[in-house]
Amino acid sequence: MSVTLTARGWTYLIVAVFGPFASLLLGDPAPALIALPAMLISVFGIRAGAGSSPRLEVGLSTDQTLEGEPVTMTITVHAHARWAHLLPGLPAEIEMSSVTGARAVPGGLVVPVDGSGTATLEIVARRWGTYRLGEMDMTVFGPLGVVARSLSFPSAETLVVLPGVEKARVLVEPISTNLHGGDLVSAQRGRGSALAELRPWSPGDSPRSINWRATLRSDQTWVTERHADRSGDLVLVIDSVLEPGSNVEPAVTRAVRIAAALVEAYGHGRHRLGLVSLGGFTRWFGLDSGRVHEHRLLAAAMATQATPEPVWMAVDRILDHTVRPPSMVVFVSPLLDDALIGRIHRLARARIDVTVVAIEIDSWLRSPSDHTRRLARRIWHLEREALVDRLRQAGVAVVEWRPRRPLDELMREMEEWRRRLRRARV
């Protein structure tokens, strides 16, 4: 903590020191009379400003939010002072949208204190990520504005900003279900909410399954059969095998947003979700459900970074030991790595329900500058179309995601391709 005199304090001190000398030189008692109250103000202001150390309390209304949504930040100052000047120390990606209980000034806030003062800020994060609030600088001005004390307070508050996701009204459901309870309708009969059929009673049927309304209208006993309610297994694979610093590196951010939207959409349907992240190092989050697991997957997706070459041995171990029927595997990939494309083909040959969301990267590629480069770009487009055709012939539903394309439209196209592939298999 550093204690300094303000401009007002220096003025009072100079008047108090040089006032008596001015009276002697001028032979006029007026400067000395003016110096006396200035001296009293200086002494009282310095003594009052050297009281107990100020305290600062910082709190957030939540530690997790979505990008673009406001979060309430409360700052409370405890000090024997008239007002305090604060520098919140927010990261560059977080900005203040509104201030209550304080006055916003360039680069900070002015908070009235008078023993205790509270300022309420609305902060908004423009990009997803994990942010630690920086060190907060505070300058406290004494009761008479004579002394200023400057302090720095480290902040322990951390804000996790999840990617903003679209709400999908249409979802692609796995072909098969597992034995865990959920919202999907199983092809097998069992206890559930979805009606399967109405049939005559036979020995061994439970009395609880008797449909009394149909029985009273007929001369025989009828029973109601229902579909079992099951959950679907969904495994997301985020492909970030790109050269760091390349022009197409923003495709990783786009892949994370799509994965976050799918996690959010399928999480509300009580599906069991798993995630494989190839960014930085390969990570696997096992199949589970619930809001806690959903937030765990979102945090793992946000940690995905571009990597030139993942540990393929670890990827193969995960895919071989955890991805099996009835799981539906969704790859979110720009389809630029041949090694990953080969593994997609291998899963399709194993009769795994595989879908690929292909990231469109044309918007990040530079426009060809000459005839040779234009020809090379056309050849690359033809090779990419041939790659997509080979994947579809292998039984993989491939849909392309472009900027500003609604998620519902993507889901409808995905379901259409999967319906065609199911008919082709039959």
VEXVEX-818285 format. One line per field, with one value per residue: residue number from 1; residue in one letter; y, z, x of N, C-alpha, C in turn. Coordinates in steps of 0.02 Angstrom, whole numbers. Atoms other than C-alpha are relative to their C-alpha. Last residue first. Layout:
# residues N
resi (NUM_...)
resn (A_...)
n.c2 (Y_...)
n.c3 (Z_...)
n.c1 (X_...)
ca.c2 (Y_...)
ca.c3 (Z_...)
ca.c1 (X_...)
c.c2 (Y_...)
c.c3 (Z_...)
c.c1 (X_...)
***
This chain:
# residues 426
resi (426_425_424_423_422_421_420_419_418_417_416_415_414_413_412_411_410_409_408_407_406_405_404_403_402_401_400_399_398_397_396_395_394_393_392_391_390_389_388_387_386_385_384_383_382_381_380_379_378_377_376_375_374_373_372_371_370_369_368_367_366_365_364_363_362_361_360_359_358_357_356_355_354_353_352_351_350_349_348_347_346_345_344_343_342_341_340_339_338_337_336_335_334_333_332_331_330_329_328_327_326_325_324_323_322_321_320_319_318_317_316_315_314_313_312_311_310_309_308_307_306_305_304_303_302_301_300_299_298_297_296_295_294_293_292_291_290_289_288_287_286_285_284_283_282_281_280_279_278_277_276_275_274_273_272_271_270_269_268_267_266_265_264_263_262_261_260_259_258_257_256_255_254_253_252_251_250_249_248_247_246_245_244_243_242_241_240_239_238_237_236_235_234_233_232_231_230_229_228_227_226_225_224_223_222_221_220_219_218_217_216_215_214_213_212_211_210_209_208_207_206_205_204_203_202_201_200_199_198_197_196_195_194_193_192_191_190_189_188_187_186_185_184_183_182_181_180_179_178_177_176_175_174_173_172_171_170_169_168_167_166_165_164_163_162_161_160_159_158_157_156_155_154_153_152_151_150_149_148_147_146_145_144_143_142_141_140_139_138_137_136_135_134_133_132_131_130_129_128_127_126_125_124_123_122_121_120_119_118_117_116_115_114_113_112_111_110_109_108_107_106_105_104_103_102_101_100_99_98_97_96_95_94_93_92_91_90_89_88_87_86_85_84_83_82_81_80_79_78_77_76_75_74_73_72_71_70_69_68_67_66_65_64_63_62_61_60_59_58_57_56_55_54_53_52_51_50_49_48_47_46_45_44_43_42_41_40_39_38_37_36_35_34_33_32_31_30_29_28_27_26_25_24_23_22_21_20_19_18_17_16_15_14_13_12_11_10_9_8_7_6_5_4_3_2_1)
resn (V_R_A_R_R_L_R_R_R_W_E_E_M_E_R_M_L_E_D_L_P_R_R_P_R_W_E_V_V_A_V_G_A_Q_R_L_R_D_V_L_A_E_R_E_L_H_W_I_R_R_A_L_R_R_T_H_D_S_P_S_R_L_W_S_D_I_E_I_A_V_V_T_V_D_I_R_A_R_A_L_R_H_I_R_G_I_L_A_D_D_L_L_P_S_V_F_V_V_M_S_P_P_R_V_T_H_D_L_I_R_D_V_A_M_W_V_P_E_P_T_A_Q_T_A_M_A_A_A_L_L_R_H_E_H_V_R_G_S_D_L_G_F_W_R_T_F_G_G_L_S_V_L_G_L_R_H_R_G_H_G_Y_A_E_V_L_A_A_A_I_R_V_A_R_T_V_A_P_E_V_N_S_G_P_E_L_V_S_D_I_V_L_V_L_D_G_S_R_D_A_H_R_E_T_V_W_T_Q_D_S_R_L_T_A_R_W_N_I_S_R_P_S_D_G_P_S_W_P_R_L_E_A_L_A_S_G_R_G_R_Q_A_S_V_L_D_G_G_H_L_N_T_S_I_P_E_V_L_V_R_A_K_E_V_G_P_L_V_V_L_T_E_A_S_P_F_S_L_S_R_A_V_V_G_L_P_G_F_V_T_M_D_M_E_G_L_R_Y_T_G_W_R_R_A_V_I_E_L_T_A_T_G_S_G_D_V_P_V_V_L_G_G_P_V_A_R_A_G_T_V_S_S_M_E_I_E_A_P_L_G_P_L_L_H_A_W_R_A_H_A_H_V_T_I_T_M_T_V_P_E_G_E_L_T_Q_D_T_S_L_G_V_E_L_R_P_S_S_G_A_G_A_R_I_G_F_V_S_I_L_M_A_P_L_A_I_L_A_P_A_P_D_G_L_L_L_S_A_F_P_G_F_V_A_V_I_L_Y_T_W_G_R_A_T_L_T_V_S_M)
n.c2 (50_60_34_35_56_54_31_38_62_44_23_52_59_30_28_62_51_19_42_68_20_51_-26_-56_-63_-57_-55_-64_-58_-61_-56_1_46_68_16_10_64_53_2_27_73_29_-1_53_64_6_14_71_40_-4_42_69_12_8_64_56_12_-61_14_5_-60_9_-18_-71_-45_-41_-35_-72_-26_-70_-49_-61_-55_-56_-51_-9_38_72_15_5_62_58_-5_27_73_25_0_51_66_48_-17_53_-31_-1_-70_-33_-60_-39_-41_-70_-41_-6_62_-13_-36_26_72_20_-26_36_67_-6_-13_61_43_67_30_73_26_41_29_-44_28_8_-66_-23_37_-25_-67_7_28_-55_-45_30_-3_-67_-48_-49_-16_-9_58_-8_36_8_36_71_-1_-61_13_-62_13_-47_7_-36_8_47_55_60_-9_6_70_26_-33_21_69_0_-27_51_53_-27_-2_69_19_-37_31_56_-16_15_35_-42_2_-60_-62_-31_-53_17_-63_4_-67_-2_-56_-15_-45_-16_13_-56_12_-64_-18_2_-63_8_-52_-26_-30_-42_33_61_61_-9_-11_63_42_-35_9_-62_5_-19_-72_-35_-32_-74_-27_21_69_26_39_70_25_31_44_56_0_-46_-66_-52_-8_-14_55_44_59_57_33_-26_-63_-38_-54_21_44_-27_48_53_62_49_64_36_65_30_42_49_-4_55_-9_-24_55_-23_47_3_29_17_73_27_58_58_50_70_45_63_54_58_-21_2_-68_-40_-14_-70_-24_-61_-46_-57_-61_-38_-23_-72_-16_-64_-5_15_53_62_4_31_44_15_52_-4_60_-12_59_-15_60_58_-22_49_-34_28_-42_-20_24_47_35_-49_25_-40_-30_-16_-26_-11_-50_-24_-21_-72_-14_29_-38_20_51_51_68_28_71_9_43_36_-28_-45_-66_-46_-20_-33_-36_-24_-45_-3_-54_27_-40_-9_-49_-60_5_-37_26_14_69_33_9_60_8_63_5_68_14_17_72_44_52_45_39_47_52_43_43_47_47_47_44_46_47_53_37_61_50_20_45_67_38_63_4_-38_-52_-39_-36_-54_-54_-37_-43_-56_-64_-9_2_-60_-57_3_-18_-71_-41_5_-42_-69_-19_-59_-61_-58_-62_-60)
n.c3 (3_-35_42_54_-30_-13_64_23_-38_23_67_-5_-28_54_49_-26_1_70_18_-24_-62_18_-3_-45_25_-39_-3_13_0_17_-46_-50_-54_26_4_-68_-25_33_-31_-67_7_18_-60_-45_28_-10_-71_-11_29_-44_-59_22_10_-66_-29_32_70_32_46_69_41_50_-28_-21_57_-13_62_-8_34_13_4_35_4_23_-51_-8_-59_19_43_-41_-39_42_11_-60_0_49_-32_-52_28_-20_31_47_66_30_20_10_41_-1_61_-1_45_1_24_52_-26_-63_1_48_-21_-60_18_34_-51_-39_31_-13_-65_2_65_-10_62_37_62_-6_3_69_39_-20_29_72_7_-10_57_55_-20_12_-54_13_-60_10_8_-55_6_-63_6_-12_-53_-3_28_24_15_43_-8_44_-30_33_-42_16_-26_-72_-19_26_-32_-70_-2_16_-58_-52_21_-5_-71_-22_28_-36_-66_5_-29_-71_-16_15_70_36_-38_-13_46_28_4_38_25_13_42_-9_50_-12_54_18_-5_5_-56_13_8_0_34_-38_40_-38_-22_-35_40_64_-12_-22_58_44_-22_21_29_71_7_-6_-65_3_-19_-66_4_-59_-48_21_-41_33_53_16_70_11_25_-35_-70_-45_-41_43_22_2_64_36_35_9_-49_-55_-50_-67_-53_27_16_-53_32_-17_33_-11_54_-25_27_42_14_66_46_51_56_37_67_37_7_4_46_-30_51_-19_57_-12_43_7_-8_64_26_-9_-68_-18_-49_-31_-32_-30_-1_-61_-16_-8_-70_-15_-72_-30_-49_28_72_35_55_45_46_71_35_71_43_63_40_-45_-64_-54_-64_-46_-60_-34_-67_-29_46_27_46_60_13_-64_-49_-67_-39_37_-43_-4_-43_31_59_62_39_23_-11_66_11_72_22_61_34_56_-28_-13_-71_-27_-62_-31_-56_-40_-50_-66_-53_-54_18_30_72_40_68_24_22_-10_63_9_69_8_62_20_37_70_14_-44_-21_57_16_-55_1_58_-9_-55_19_50_-35_-40_47_18_-59_-9_50_-18_-58_21_38_-33_1_-57_20_54_-22_-47_40_30_-50_-22_23_-14_-71_-31_22_-35_-71_-3_11_-60_-51_21_61_-4_33_-23_3_0)
n.c1 (52_-24_-49_36_36_-48_-19_57_3_-53_17_50_-32_-39_46_28_-53_-9_56_-12_35_49_69_16_-27_22_-49_33_-44_38_-9_53_-18_6_71_26_-25_38_67_-7_-10_65_42_-22_22_72_11_-18_53_57_-13_6_72_31_-23_35_-17_-26_-56_22_-13_-52_-65_0_-14_-59_-17_-8_-59_16_-54_21_-48_41_14_72_20_-4_57_60_-6_17_73_33_-7_49_65_0_14_-51_-65_-18_-7_-67_1_-64_5_-61_-2_-21_41_73_29_50_58_25_9_52_65_19_22_64_51_7_50_-26_18_0_-21_-59_-27_-46_-26_-72_-32_2_-51_-66_-9_-15_-67_-48_5_-39_-70_-25_9_52_37_71_44_47_62_36_63_-11_-51_-40_-65_-31_-71_-37_-72_-46_-66_-44_-22_40_68_0_11_63_56_0_24_71_36_0_47_68_19_15_65_52_4_47_66_3_62_58_22_-20_9_-64_-17_-66_-38_-62_-18_-72_-22_-71_-27_-70_-46_-43_-72_-35_-42_-72_-35_-73_-39_-58_-54_-46_-62_18_-7_35_71_31_13_46_69_30_66_-1_-9_65_9_0_-66_-25_-25_-34_40_10_55_58_-24_44_21_56_-18_37_-19_56_24_39_-34_45_9_58_-8_61_9_44_-31_-1_13_42_-36_-3_-12_-61_-2_66_24_47_67_23_71_19_13_47_-1_63_-9_60_3_67_6_33_16_-8_7_-35_23_-44_-69_-33_-7_61_21_-12_48_-27_47_-34_41_-12_-67_1_-15_-32_-6_-65_-2_-26_15_-57_19_-55_22_-18_25_13_8_33_12_-1_27_-14_8_49_-5_61_15_-46_-44_-47_-50_-4_-65_-32_47_-28_36_58_55_12_57_60_20_-34_34_-46_24_-15_-15_-7_-55_12_58_-15_16_-56_3_-60_14_-62_10_-61_-2_-13_-30_48_51_-27_-7_50_7_-68_-8_65_36_40_24_35_37_14_62_-11_-5_37_-46_-16_59_14_-52_8_58_-13_-53_29_46_-40_-31_48_21_-40_22_68_-4_-24_51_19_73_25_46_-29_-60_21_28_-55_-33_42_-27_-72_-14_29_-41_-65_8_19_-60_-42_31_-13_35_43_-24_38_-37_43)
ca.c2 (-2653_-2567_-2443_-2400_-2363_-2257_-2154_-2123_-2073_-1947_-1872_-1866_-1769_-1647_-1616_-1595_-1466_-1368_-1370_-1305_-1152_-1111_-945_-1011_-1178_-1353_-1495_-1658_-1833_-1989_-2136_-2300_-2336_-2258_-2099_-2097_-2125_-1982_-1864_-1906_-1880_-1708_-1667_-1724_-1616_-1465_-1493_-1504_-1339_-1258_-1321_-1247_-1080_-1089_-1120_-981_-848_-764_-897_-824_-861_-999_-952_-944_-1107_-1205_-1293_-1405_-1580_-1650_-1837_-1974_-2153_-2292_-2430_-2576_-2622_-2564_-2392_-2388_-2429_-2296_-2164_-2225_-2199_-2022_-1988_-2041_-1944_-1778_-1634_-1685_-1519_-1624_-1647_-1836_-1903_-2082_-2166_-2302_-2461_-2536_-2507_-2359_-2387_-2513_-2493_-2306_-2266_-2380_-2313_-2133_-2177_-2257_-2107_-1990_-1827_-1745_-1560_-1501_-1364_-1338_-1412_-1343_-1277_-1455_-1516_-1378_-1423_-1607_-1571_-1457_-1602_-1722_-1607_-1582_-1767_-1912_-2030_-2111_-2088_-1931_-1969_-1856_-1857_-1724_-1546_-1565_-1739_-1728_-1883_-1851_-1960_-1931_-2042_-1970_-1889_-1782_-1620_-1678_-1709_-1525_-1454_-1582_-1552_-1363_-1380_-1494_-1368_-1225_-1326_-1368_-1183_-1139_-1276_-1213_-1050_-1142_-1138_-1005_-1100_-1047_-1222_-1354_-1443_-1601_-1521_-1660_-1663_-1838_-1844_-2010_-2026_-2172_-2173_-2189_-2309_-2302_-2474_-2480_-2517_-2660_-2634_-2782_-2830_-2947_-3013_-2969_-2790_-2613_-2650_-2726_-2573_-2459_-2584_-2598_-2737_-2709_-2705_-2880_-2941_-3057_-3240_-3316_-3212_-3053_-2989_-2857_-2665_-2606_-2509_-2358_-2247_-2215_-2359_-2530_-2653_-2708_-2696_-2568_-2445_-2271_-2138_-2027_-2117_-2267_-2369_-2534_-2468_-2398_-2430_-2315_-2165_-2010_-1860_-1709_-1579_-1430_-1380_-1234_-1146_-1136_-996_-1067_-1082_-943_-1005_-861_-872_-764_-772_-588_-511_-341_-195_-39_148_268_449_586_762_725_784_614_518_458_272_212_34_-86_-254_-399_-498_-595_-770_-813_-984_-980_-924_-756_-591_-603_-481_-390_-307_-211_-177_-54_-59_70_56_185_340_246_327_220_296_165_121_151_307_346_248_315_198_121_35_5_-64_-162_-189_-286_-457_-515_-396_-472_-369_-277_-185_-21_64_245_261_388_482_376_270_108_-46_-65_-188_-246_-350_-429_-478_-584_-536_-664_-642_-801_-921_-925_-1017_-949_-863_-702_-649_-579_-455_-390_-253_-196_-31_-27_61_247_349_455_529_582_657_747_815_880_955_1032_1109_1178_1253_1327_1415_1463_1586_1681_1680_1750_1889_1948_2076_2131_2071_1970_1912_1869_1774_1673_1629_1570_1466_1307_1304_1364_1231_1096_1145_1143_979_899_963_889_725_673_497_334_171_0)
ca.c3 (-2299_-2298_-2433_-2334_-2180_-2284_-2355_-2180_-2119_-2260_-2219_-2033_-2066_-2180_-2045_-1912_-2015_-2047_-1860_-1824_-1930_-2057_-2016_-2067_-2159_-2090_-2214_-2190_-2204_-2159_-2161_-2245_-2344_-2499_-2397_-2350_-2530_-2588_-2458_-2517_-2699_-2655_-2565_-2714_-2830_-2716_-2712_-2902_-2914_-2792_-2892_-3052_-2966_-2902_-3078_-3154_-3033_-2867_-2792_-2652_-2481_-2382_-2224_-2299_-2393_-2230_-2220_-2067_-2105_-1978_-1993_-1939_-1887_-1825_-1805_-1927_-1906_-2086_-2032_-1887_-2005_-2129_-1991_-1941_-2118_-2117_-1957_-2037_-2196_-2103_-2186_-2153_-2071_-1925_-1804_-1795_-1725_-1659_-1619_-1489_-1494_-1537_-1498_-1464_-1297_-1321_-1504_-1517_-1358_-1399_-1576_-1513_-1389_-1527_-1637_-1520_-1600_-1743_-1794_-1645_-1642_-1469_-1375_-1198_-1238_-1278_-1108_-1019_-1120_-1078_-892_-902_-977_-845_-708_-800_-811_-919_-935_-1067_-1031_-1058_-1167_-1194_-1331_-1310_-1377_-1473_-1513_-1398_-1376_-1293_-1215_-1190_-1119_-1182_-1060_-1193_-1114_-1140_-1325_-1362_-1249_-1305_-1487_-1470_-1380_-1519_-1651_-1557_-1530_-1715_-1760_-1642_-1717_-1892_-1839_-1875_-2062_-2104_-2016_-1850_-1775_-1915_-1898_-1814_-1717_-1738_-1603_-1582_-1502_-1435_-1417_-1326_-1331_-1184_-1161_-1130_-1164_-1293_-1233_-1243_-1194_-1149_-1210_-1129_-1234_-1272_-1317_-1259_-1078_-1130_-1231_-1081_-962_-1054_-956_-931_-741_-741_-805_-954_-919_-1009_-1160_-1170_-1342_-1421_-1419_-1488_-1453_-1351_-1290_-1102_-1049_-972_-1100_-1280_-1388_-1526_-1392_-1379_-1328_-1175_-1055_-943_-971_-1063_-1226_-1383_-1567_-1718_-1623_-1633_-1744_-1658_-1716_-1605_-1591_-1478_-1542_-1432_-1355_-1302_-1114_-1015_-856_-737_-605_-448_-343_-364_-306_-223_-263_-154_-178_-33_-68_63_65_-5_156_207_130_-50_-85_-243_-294_-414_-449_-501_-641_-651_-709_-872_-942_-1122_-1233_-1320_-1297_-1108_-1031_-864_-771_-626_-451_-343_-153_-28_154_275_175_12_-150_-293_-443_-577_-705_-869_-923_-786_-735_-584_-446_-366_-526_-680_-851_-996_-930_-1045_-1045_-1188_-1135_-962_-819_-702_-608_-593_-445_-382_-205_-118_44_146_303_203_162_-26_-97_-278_-348_-521_-605_-761_-930_-1069_-1229_-1203_-1091_-904_-766_-600_-554_-467_-453_-296_-250_-75_-46_117_162_294_456_477_392_295_455_514_346_331_510_491_319_368_526_426_295_437_504_336_295_457_421_246_320_454_336_358_182_219_390_330_180_297_400_243_171_270_285_105_39_143_88_-96_-78_-1_-143_-272_-175_-50_-61_36_-46_0)
ca.c1 (-1622_-1453_-1509_-1666_-1560_-1441_-1584_-1654_-1482_-1466_-1635_-1596_-1436_-1527_-1656_-1522_-1426_-1586_-1623_-1448_-1474_-1336_-1254_-1082_-1084_-1107_-1093_-1186_-1113_-1214_-1093_-1145_-987_-1065_-1089_-905_-852_-965_-891_-715_-763_-833_-670_-567_-672_-650_-462_-456_-550_-428_-279_-353_-378_-198_-132_-238_-177_-219_-331_-438_-368_-450_-544_-720_-689_-675_-845_-846_-910_-1034_-1004_-1125_-1083_-1199_-1070_-1082_-898_-868_-930_-807_-663_-718_-717_-544_-480_-550_-453_-289_-326_-338_-431_-611_-660_-723_-866_-881_-1045_-1044_-1210_-1187_-1291_-1170_-986_-875_-788_-648_-602_-631_-535_-388_-381_-373_-236_-132_-168_-77_-129_-33_-36_-142_-272_-346_-493_-512_-686_-744_-685_-783_-938_-916_-904_-1055_-1155_-1091_-1155_-1319_-1357_-1301_-1154_-1045_-862_-758_-608_-459_-328_-195_-187_-350_-416_-567_-675_-842_-976_-1162_-1297_-1460_-1579_-1662_-1599_-1420_-1452_-1478_-1342_-1213_-1259_-1244_-1077_-1012_-1065_-981_-822_-813_-828_-687_-579_-620_-536_-370_-405_-276_-138_-62_-70_-77_-241_-302_-445_-573_-706_-778_-951_-1016_-1205_-1286_-1476_-1593_-1739_-1925_-1999_-2136_-2311_-2434_-2615_-2725_-2899_-3025_-3167_-3349_-3307_-3345_-3303_-3136_-3086_-3109_-3033_-2867_-2785_-2599_-2610_-2684_-2515_-2522_-2476_-2625_-2677_-2781_-2826_-2715_-2691_-2525_-2364_-2421_-2278_-2268_-2158_-2154_-2092_-2103_-1948_-1922_-1868_-1943_-1819_-1843_-1727_-1700_-1543_-1552_-1482_-1564_-1536_-1550_-1486_-1598_-1567_-1642_-1767_-1810_-1628_-1586_-1431_-1280_-1179_-1013_-987_-906_-822_-791_-655_-649_-491_-450_-287_-313_-198_-189_-167_-198_-243_-228_-303_-477_-558_-627_-481_-467_-451_-363_-404_-319_-402_-290_-365_-527_-489_-573_-617_-675_-817_-811_-904_-910_-1034_-1020_-1163_-1087_-1153_-1056_-1061_-997_-948_-876_-924_-890_-948_-878_-788_-763_-629_-539_-630_-756_-911_-1002_-1054_-1208_-1263_-1154_-1204_-1128_-952_-836_-756_-643_-503_-495_-567_-449_-588_-491_-572_-572_-636_-747_-767_-649_-641_-641_-746_-773_-901_-893_-1037_-1028_-1191_-1169_-1241_-1268_-1166_-1066_-1158_-1132_-1040_-971_-1133_-1189_-1007_-926_-790_-752_-623_-550_-468_-331_-377_-341_-205_-329_-401_-229_-180_-347_-342_-165_-196_-364_-287_-141_-257_-361_-204_-129_-270_-240_-55_-85_-197_-72_9_188_222_379_322_146_217_325_172_76_220_193_2_-26_95_11_-165_-113_-20_-176_-287_-167_-176_-47_20_5_65_0)
c.c2 (-30_-55_-64_-38_-38_-61_-59_-34_-43_-66_-47_-27_-58_-64_-33_-32_-68_-54_-23_-47_-72_-22_-51_23_55_63_59_55_61_60_59_55_-2_-51_-70_-19_-14_-69_-56_-7_-33_-76_-29_-2_-59_-67_-9_-19_-75_-41_1_-48_-72_-11_-12_-66_-62_-10_62_-13_-12_63_-8_21_73_49_50_30_76_32_69_50_57_64_55_46_8_-45_-73_-17_-9_-65_-59_6_-32_-76_-26_-4_-54_-70_-51_17_-49_40_17_72_32_58_46_32_73_-5_8_-67_11_33_-26_-74_-26_23_-39_-69_7_8_-66_-50_-68_-27_-76_-30_-38_-36_52_-27_-5_68_23_-36_29_68_-7_-25_59_44_-28_6_66_46_52_10_17_-51_10_-33_-10_-33_-70_-1_60_-17_64_-22_46_-17_27_-8_-54_-61_-60_7_-8_-70_-30_31_-25_-70_0_24_-54_-53_25_-2_-71_-18_34_-36_-56_22_-17_-32_43_1_60_64_26_49_-13_69_-5_67_-3_54_16_43_21_-20_64_-12_67_20_-12_67_-16_50_27_23_50_-40_-60_-63_8_9_-65_-41_36_-5_70_-3_23_75_32_28_76_24_-19_-72_-27_-36_-70_-19_-31_-41_-64_-2_42_68_53_6_23_-58_-41_-59_-59_-35_18_66_39_55_-14_-50_34_-50_-54_-61_-51_-65_-32_-70_-30_-38_-54_15_-52_9_28_-56_20_-46_-7_-25_-22_-75_-29_-56_-62_-44_-71_-47_-61_-51_-57_21_2_70_44_14_71_30_58_49_54_67_38_24_76_7_62_3_-13_-52_-65_-10_-25_-52_-10_-58_9_-66_23_-61_20_-65_-58_21_-50_45_-21_45_25_-25_-44_-38_58_-25_40_30_12_30_1_53_26_14_75_15_-25_38_-20_-56_-55_-74_-13_-72_-6_-37_-41_25_52_63_44_20_26_42_16_54_-7_58_-38_39_11_46_65_-15_39_-31_-10_-73_-37_0_-66_-3_-70_0_-74_-14_-13_-73_-49_-56_-49_-44_-51_-55_-49_-49_-52_-52_-52_-50_-51_-50_-53_-42_-66_-52_-23_-48_-68_-43_-66_1_44_59_44_41_57_58_39_44_59_71_14_1_65_60_1_23_74_41_0_49_72_14_56_62_58_62)
c.c3 (-71_-3_33_-45_-54_31_12_-66_-20_38_-28_-68_4_24_-58_-50_24_-6_-73_-18_18_63_-24_-8_49_-24_38_11_-17_9_-24_52_55_53_-28_-1_71_24_-31_34_68_-8_-14_64_44_-28_15_72_9_-28_48_60_-21_-6_68_32_-25_-73_-38_-46_-72_-42_-51_28_21_-56_14_-67_5_-28_-15_3_-41_1_-33_58_16_59_-21_-42_45_40_-44_-4_60_-5_-48_35_53_-25_15_-39_-55_-64_-26_-23_-2_-49_7_-69_-3_70_-1_-28_-52_24_63_3_-46_24_61_-18_-32_54_37_-25_8_69_-4_-68_15_-62_-36_-63_4_-6_-72_-38_18_-33_-73_-5_6_-62_-55_19_-14_61_-18_67_-5_-11_63_-13_68_1_17_58_4_-25_-31_-7_-49_18_-50_42_-38_39_-15_30_76_24_-22_36_72_4_-13_62_54_-20_7_73_21_-25_41_67_-7_32_74_22_-9_-72_-38_39_17_-57_-25_-4_-32_-31_-7_-50_18_-57_19_-57_-17_13_-13_63_-17_-16_7_-43_48_-44_34_21_42_-43_-64_10_19_-62_-46_14_-16_-33_-73_-8_2_69_-2_12_69_-12_57_51_-25_52_-38_-58_-14_-71_-9_-24_33_71_43_39_-46_-28_6_-66_-36_-34_-16_51_56_47_68_53_-25_-21_55_-39_17_-30_18_-59_32_-25_-50_-6_-68_-51_-48_-60_-33_-70_-40_-10_3_-52_36_-59_23_-58_14_-46_-16_2_-68_-29_5_69_20_43_30_28_38_-3_65_26_6_75_16_76_23_55_-31_-73_-33_-51_-50_-37_-75_-32_-71_-45_-62_-38_49_64_57_62_45_58_27_69_38_-47_-27_-43_-64_-7_65_44_70_39_-44_46_6_41_-31_-60_-60_-38_-23_3_-72_-13_-76_-20_-61_-29_-52_32_15_72_28_61_32_54_41_48_66_57_54_-22_-28_-73_-36_-70_-23_-21_14_-67_-5_-71_-5_-62_-16_-34_-75_-19_48_18_-57_-15_55_-2_-59_9_54_-20_-48_36_38_-50_-17_58_11_-49_22_59_-23_-40_33_5_57_-19_-55_23_44_-43_-29_53_20_-18_16_75_33_-19_36_72_4_-7_64_51_-19_-67_14_-30_17_0)
c.c1 (-6_-52_25_48_-39_-34_47_16_-59_-1_52_-20_-49_34_37_-48_-28_53_5_-57_13_-36_-52_-72_-18_36_-31_52_-42_45_-42_6_-52_18_-11_-73_-25_23_-41_-67_7_5_-69_-42_22_-26_-74_-12_13_-58_-60_11_-12_-76_-33_20_-37_18_21_59_-24_8_57_67_6_15_56_21_1_63_-30_57_-31_42_-41_-17_-74_-19_-1_-62_-61_2_-23_-76_-34_3_-53_-68_-3_-19_54_64_20_0_69_-13_69_-7_60_-7_20_-28_-76_-23_-55_-64_-34_-14_-55_-70_-23_-28_-69_-53_-9_-52_33_-18_-6_20_64_24_43_32_76_35_1_55_68_10_20_71_48_-2_44_73_33_-6_-52_-35_-73_-55_-41_-67_-31_-68_22_49_46_70_28_72_35_72_51_63_37_21_-45_-69_0_-13_-66_-60_-3_-29_-75_-38_-5_-51_-71_-21_-19_-69_-55_-6_-52_-67_-5_-65_-62_-21_27_-11_69_15_70_31_68_15_76_20_72_26_71_46_38_74_34_38_73_32_74_37_54_57_45_61_-22_1_-40_-75_-34_-16_-49_-76_-27_-68_-2_6_-70_-15_3_72_26_21_43_-43_-16_-52_-59_29_-40_-27_-63_24_-43_26_-59_-30_-46_38_-46_-12_-64_13_-63_-12_-50_34_4_-20_-48_41_10_3_66_-3_-67_-29_-44_-70_-24_-75_-20_-8_-56_10_-68_17_-61_3_-70_-1_-27_-18_16_-14_43_-33_48_72_35_4_-61_-32_19_-55_39_-52_37_-37_4_68_4_10_41_-4_71_4_25_-20_63_-22_57_-34_12_-21_-17_-1_-39_-9_-7_-35_6_-4_-58_17_-66_-17_50_46_42_57_-4_69_36_-54_30_-40_-57_-60_-8_-63_-64_-27_41_-33_48_-17_17_24_-2_63_-18_-66_19_-27_61_-14_66_-18_67_-9_63_7_7_33_-51_-57_28_12_-55_-1_71_2_-65_-35_-38_-30_-30_-44_-6_-66_6_11_-33_46_13_-61_-14_52_-8_-57_12_53_-30_-45_41_28_-54_-24_37_-27_-69_5_27_-49_-19_-75_-22_-45_27_59_-24_-25_58_33_-44_22_73_17_-26_43_67_-8_-17_64_43_-30_19_-32_-49_30_-47_45)
***
